[in-house]
Amino acid sequence: MALDNNTNMSLTRTAVKAELLDAETELQLAYAWRDSRDEAALHRLITAYMRLAISMAAKFKRYGAPMNDLVQEAGLGLMKAADKFDPDRGVRFSTYAVWWIKASVPIMLCAIGLWFEPGQPVVKSHYSLICGAFKHSLREKLSKLEKT
């Protein structure tokens, strides 16, 4: 379900007002989520870094997807990063989350057929390989469903 425009603006306002976490607080929240699945800690971590997700989602507007969908997908990437984050590795959460957000948004764009590299042949694009693999996997799954 896509976010409507009012929800998107509300989410943006909330993200701008969210607290900025220092390294120590971030680690405490990450440990609380990893070790005891403390949902309040996860919510605080996600809320604090939603501004990052919105900022990164905005960089993909040129591909023609609605901003609401981009923000939603970036938020899912942020949640995936929070789930996979290992605080013992010595990196900040934002550094780790950037990679998950950068991975999730192009995959969504591939799924709806909007990803391409402007000015480049699609075959030479790194993400076109990802898109191709994603579409191939999707076709296989659909054909298996049709057979059953």
URFENDA-V701638 format. One record per residue. RES is the residue in three letters. OMEGA is omega in radians with two decimals (NA if undefined). Layout:
res:RES omega:OMEGA
res:RES omega:OMEGA
//
This chain:
res:MET omega:-3.13
res:ALA omega:3.07
res:LEU omega:3.03
res:ASP omega:-3.03
res:ASN omega:3.13
res:ASN omega:3.12
res:THR omega:3.13
res:ASN omega:3.12
res:MET omega:3.11
res:SER omega:3.12
res:LEU omega:3.12
res:THR omega:3.10
res:ARG omega:3.12
res:THR omega:-3.13
res:ALA omega:3.14
res:VAL omega:-3.13
res:LYS omega:-3.08
res:ALA omega:-3.12
res:GLU omega:3.00
res:LEU omega:-3.08
res:LEU omega:2.98
res:ASP omega:-3.04
res:ALA omega:-3.09
res:GLU omega:3.12
res:THR omega:3.11
res:GLU omega:3.12
res:LEU omega:3.13
res:GLN omega:3.12
res:LEU omega:-3.14
res:ALA omega:3.09
res:TYR omega:-3.14
res:ALA omega:3.12
res:TRP omega:-3.08
res:ARG omega:-3.01
res:ASP omega:-3.06
res:SER omega:3.13
res:ARG omega:3.11
res:ASP omega:-3.07
res:GLU omega:3.09
res:ALA omega:3.09
res:ALA omega:3.11
res:LEU omega:3.14
res:HIS omega:3.14
res:ARG omega:3.13
res:LEU omega:-3.14
res:ILE omega:-3.13
res:THR omega:-3.12
res:ALA omega:-3.08
res:TYR omega:3.10
res:MET omega:3.07
res:ARG omega:3.10
res:LEU omega:-3.12
res:ALA omega:3.14
res:ILE omega:3.13
res:SER omega:3.14
res:MET omega:3.11
res:ALA omega:-3.13
res:ALA omega:3.14
res:LYS omega:-3.13
res:PHE omega:-3.12
res:LYS omega:-3.05
res:ARG omega:-3.14
res:TYR omega:2.99
res:GLY omega:3.10
res:ALA omega:3.09
res:PRO omega:-3.12
res:MET omega:3.12
res:ASN omega:3.14
res:ASP omega:3.12
res:LEU omega:3.13
res:VAL omega:-3.14
res:GLN omega:-3.13
res:GLU omega:3.08
res:ALA omega:3.08
res:GLY omega:3.08
res:LEU omega:3.07
res:GLY omega:3.10
res:LEU omega:3.11
res:MET omega:3.09
res:LYS omega:3.11
res:ALA omega:3.13
res:ALA omega:-3.14
res:ASP omega:-3.06
res:LYS omega:-3.03
res:PHE omega:3.08
res:ASP omega:-3.09
res:PRO omega:-3.14
res:ASP omega:-3.07
res:ARG omega:3.05
res:GLY omega:3.08
res:VAL omega:3.09
res:ARG omega:-3.12
res:PHE omega:-3.10
res:SER omega:3.12
res:THR omega:3.14
res:TYR omega:-3.06
res:ALA omega:-3.14
res:VAL omega:-3.10
res:TRP omega:3.12
res:TRP omega:3.12
res:ILE omega:3.12
res:LYS omega:3.11
res:ALA omega:-3.02
res:SER omega:-3.07
res:VAL omega:3.11
res:PRO omega:3.11
res:ILE omega:3.07
res:MET omega:3.12
res:LEU omega:3.08
res:CYS omega:-3.08
res:ALA omega:3.13
res:ILE omega:3.01
res:GLY omega:-3.10
res:LEU omega:-3.05
res:TRP omega:2.97
res:PHE omega:3.10
res:GLU omega:-3.13
res:PRO omega:3.10
res:GLY omega:-3.13
res:GLN omega:3.00
res:PRO omega:-3.06
res:VAL omega:-3.08
res:VAL omega:-3.07
res:LYS omega:-3.09
res:SER omega:3.08
res:HIS omega:-3.12
res:TYR omega:3.08
res:SER omega:3.06
res:LEU omega:3.09
res:ILE omega:3.14
res:CYS omega:3.14
res:GLY omega:3.12
res:ALA omega:3.13
res:PHE omega:-3.13
res:LYS omega:3.11
res:HIS omega:3.12
res:SER omega:3.13
res:LEU omega:3.11
res:ARG omega:3.12
res:GLU omega:-3.13
res:LYS omega:3.11
res:LEU omega:3.14
res:SER omega:3.07
res:LYS omega:3.12
res:LEU omega:-3.14
res:GLU omega:-3.13
res:LYS omega:-3.12
res:THR omega:NA
//
